[in-house]
């Protein structure tokens, strides 16, 4: 039985519209929140094996901004990119083309969470113009060298086994409820029982909404083979990093080091939260976003 969202009442107060657009030969589904005539547009990029629902708690706390939230190619409702390996090059090219197709190139602020932080930073470093960049739970160290490197290595082996199996069996293995719940238990930090139940339900509902086995395996390999530090020195625009003191993927020390690599960046570390800032501390993240942008209001 679905668990009611703690943020549903706030989200219901924001106009939302669903659209589909063709980008690089594939259909990209995206959701537009807030006023269409807002002075600031923010394009948000979700994390690995997520989709647009994941960032809705943050969206729910923002007022007066136009927010565009696509499902990444191959995830959620969006189809995969035809004839492409779903690596960071493909995803960053897709993001640039998506922004161009919407007519907001050079004016939209770009925001990425987790894997989305890699995609967003790679696109901006590669030439996507934006007035400002926001990275939530930025991947600030190679996954195979970070604090959860053993878990990353085991997960990599698991994904490789799934890729070696026939498509149907491999996909079934990747989507096993026990695997999804195990991931959720590792990530969640809150002690609030209602919030924990809702987070687990979100992962149960959306974590396996991907196009096919190859797309999700390629995406995982991209997520552990890349990080933000590889491109940070090439990003000149003002950048906000929203980190967490209990992030099992990126240590606080790595987050602080990452901030020094940008020509113009500031780092905020939220306390008592791990890699699920968007679920557990969305209001705090939204407050940082509003302050950084100098626009919008906090709900």
C-alpha positions in Angstrom: 0.0 0.0 0.0 1.5 3.4 -1.0 2.7 5.6 1.9 1.5 9.2 1.9 4.2 11.8 1.2 5.0 14.2 4.1 5.4 16.8 1.4 2.2 16.2 -0.6 0.3 19.2 0.8 3.2 21.6 -0.1 3.6 20.1 -3.5 -0.1 20.4 -4.2 0.2 24.1 -3.9 2.5 24.4 -6.9 1.2 24.3 -10.5 2.7 21.3 -12.4 2.6 20.4 -16.1 3.9 17.3 -17.9 5.6 17.5 -21.3 7.5 15.3 -23.8 10.2 16.4 -26.1 12.5 14.6 -28.5 16.2 15.0 -27.6 19.0 13.2 -29.4 16.5 10.9 -31.0 14.8 9.7 -27.8 11.7 10.9 -26.0 12.4 12.9 -22.8 9.6 13.3 -20.4 9.8 16.3 -18.1 7.7 18.1 -15.5 7.5 21.9 -15.2 6.6 23.4 -11.8 5.8 26.9 -10.7 5.0 30.0 -12.8 6.0 30.0 -16.4 6.9 33.7 -16.2 9.2 33.4 -13.2 12.4 35.4 -13.4 14.5 32.3 -12.6 14.3 28.9 -14.3 16.1 25.9 -12.7 16.7 22.7 -14.6 17.1 19.8 -12.1 18.8 16.5 -12.8 18.0 13.5 -10.5 20.3 10.8 -9.3 21.1 7.3 -10.5 18.1 4.9 -10.8 15.9 7.8 -9.7 13.5 9.9 -11.7 11.8 13.3 -11.3 9.8 12.3 -8.3 12.9 12.1 -6.2 13.5 15.9 -6.3 9.9 16.8 -5.7 10.4 17.3 -1.9 12.8 20.1 -2.6 10.6 21.5 -5.3 7.7 21.5 -2.8 9.6 23.9 -0.6 10.3 26.4 -3.4 8.0 29.2 -4.5 8.3 31.8 -7.3 10.8 29.7 -9.4 10.1 27.9 -12.7 11.6 24.4 -12.2 12.0 21.9 -15.0 12.6 18.3 -13.9 13.2 15.7 -16.6 13.5 11.9 -16.3 17.0 11.0 -17.4 17.2 9.0 -20.6 16.4 5.4 -19.9 14.9 6.1 -16.5 11.3 6.8 -15.4 9.2 7.6 -18.4 12.0 8.7 -20.7 13.3 6.4 -23.4 16.9 5.5 -23.8 19.2 7.3 -26.3 19.1 5.3 -29.5 22.5 3.9 -30.6 24.3 5.4 -27.6 26.2 4.0 -24.6 24.6 5.7 -21.6 27.9 7.2 -20.2 28.7 10.6 -18.9 29.5 11.9 -22.4 26.1 10.9 -23.6 24.2 12.2 -20.6 26.0 15.6 -20.6 25.3 16.0 -24.3 21.7 15.1 -23.7 21.4 17.7 -20.9 22.9 20.4 -23.2 20.6 19.4 -26.0 17.6 19.3 -23.7 18.3 22.8 -22.3 18.8 24.1 -25.9 15.5 22.5 -27.1 13.6 24.2 -24.3 15.0 27.6 -25.2 16.6 28.2 -21.8 20.3 27.8 -22.8 22.4 30.4 -21.0 19.5 31.5 -18.7 18.6 28.4 -16.7 20.3 27.5 -13.5 21.5 23.9 -13.5 21.0 21.7 -10.4 22.1 18.1 -10.1 21.7 15.6 -7.2 24.2 12.7 -6.7 24.7 11.1 -10.1 23.0 14.2 -11.5 25.8 16.3 -10.0 28.2 14.4 -12.2 26.0 14.9 -15.3 25.4 18.6 -14.6 29.0 19.5 -13.8 30.2 17.6 -16.9 27.8 19.5 -19.1 28.7 22.9 -17.7 32.4 22.1 -17.9 31.8 21.0 -21.5 30.4 24.3 -22.5 26.7 24.4 -21.4 26.3 28.0 -20.3 24.4 28.7 -17.1 24.4 31.7 -14.7 24.8 29.4 -11.6 25.3 25.7 -10.8 23.9 23.9 -7.7 25.1 20.4 -6.7 23.3 18.5 -4.0 25.1 15.5 -2.4 27.9 16.1 -5.0 30.1 13.0 -5.8 33.4 14.4 -4.6 35.6 11.4 -4.8 35.9 8.2 -7.0 33.3 5.7 -5.8 35.9 2.9 -5.7 38.1 5.0 -3.4 35.5 6.7 -1.2 34.3 5.7 2.3 32.0 3.1 0.8 34.6 1.7 -1.6 34.0 -2.0 -0.5 30.3 -1.6 -1.0 30.9 0.0 -4.4 33.2 -2.8 -5.4 30.6 -5.4 -4.4 27.9 -3.6 -6.2 30.0 -3.3 -9.3 30.4 -7.1 -9.2 26.7 -7.5 -8.8 25.9 -5.3 -11.8 28.4 -7.2 -13.9 26.8 -10.5 -13.0 23.4 -9.1 -14.0 24.9 -7.9 -17.3 26.3 -11.4 -18.1 22.9 -13.1 -17.6 20.1 -13.1 -20.1 18.2 -9.9 -20.2 15.1 -11.0 -18.4 17.0 -12.8 -15.7 19.5 -10.0 -15.3 16.8 -7.3 -15.0 14.9 -9.5 -12.5 18.0 -9.7 -10.4 18.6 -6.0 -10.4 15.0 -5.3 -9.4 14.8 -7.8 -6.6 12.8 -6.2 -3.7 15.4 -7.4 -1.2 18.2 -5.6 -3.2 16.2 -2.4 -3.5 15.3 -2.4 0.2 18.9 -3.2 1.2 20.1 -0.1 -0.7 17.4 2.0 0.9 18.4 0.8 4.4 22.0 1.7 3.8 21.1 5.2 2.6 18.4 6.3 5.0 19.6 8.2 8.2 16.4 9.7 9.7 15.0 8.2 12.8 11.5 9.5 12.0 9.5 6.2 11.4 6.9 7.8 9.1 9.6 9.4 7.0 11.6 6.2 6.8 8.5 4.2 5.6 7.9 6.8 2.9 11.5 6.8 1.7 11.5 3.0 1.5 8.2 3.2 -0.4 9.7 5.7 -2.8 12.6 3.4 -3.6 10.3 0.4 -3.9 8.1 2.3 -6.3 10.6 4.1 -8.5 14.1 2.5 -8.2 13.4 -0.1 -10.8 11.7 2.2 -13.4 14.4 1.9 -16.1 14.2 1.0 -19.8 16.3 -2.1 -19.9 19.1 -4.0 -18.2 21.9 -2.6 -20.4 20.9 1.0 -19.8 20.9 0.6 -16.0 24.2 -1.2 -16.0 25.8 1.4 -18.3 24.5 4.1 -16.0 26.0 2.4 -12.9 29.4 2.1 -14.6 29.2 5.8 -15.5 28.3 6.7 -11.9 31.3 4.9 -10.4 33.8 5.9 -13.1 33.2 9.6 -12.9 33.0 12.3 -10.2 32.8 16.1 -10.0 36.4 16.6 -9.1 37.4 15.7 -12.6 35.8 18.8 -14.0 35.5 21.2 -11.1 38.5 23.4 -12.1 36.9 24.1 -15.5 33.6 25.4 -14.1 33.9 29.2 -13.6 30.3 30.0 -12.8 29.2 30.6 -9.1 28.5 27.1 -7.7 26.7 26.0 -4.6 27.6 22.6 -3.0 25.0 21.2 -0.6 26.7 18.3 1.2 25.9 16.1 4.3 27.9 15.1 7.3 26.8 11.5 7.2 27.1 10.8 3.5 28.3 7.2 3.0 29.5 7.9 -0.5 31.5 11.1 0.0 33.3 12.1 3.2 33.1 15.6 4.6 36.8 16.0 4.0 36.3 15.1 0.3 33.4 17.6 0.0 35.5 20.3 1.5 38.4 19.5 -0.9 36.0 19.6 -3.8 34.9 23.1 -2.9 38.4 24.4 -3.2 38.8 23.1 -6.8 36.1 25.4 -8.2 37.1 28.9 -9.0 34.0 30.2 -7.3 32.1 27.8 -5.0 30.6 27.7 -1.5 29.9 24.6 0.5 27.1 24.0 3.0 27.2 20.8 5.1 23.8 19.8 6.4 24.0 17.9 9.7 22.2 14.6 10.6 21.7 13.5 7.0 23.5 11.3 4.5 23.0 10.8 0.8 19.3 11.5 0.8 19.3 15.3 1.4 16.4 15.6 -1.1 14.2 13.3 1.0 15.3 14.0 4.6 16.3 17.7 4.6 14.5 19.2 1.6 13.5 22.4 3.3 17.1 23.0 4.5 18.3 22.4 0.9 15.6 24.7 -0.5 16.6 27.5 1.9 20.2 27.3 0.7 19.0 27.4 -2.9 16.8 30.5 -2.4 19.7 32.3 -0.6 22.1 31.4 -3.3 19.9 32.4 -6.2 18.7 35.6 -4.5 15.3 34.7 -5.9 12.2 32.7 -5.0 10.7 32.1 -1.6 10.9 29.3 1.0 7.5 27.5 1.6 
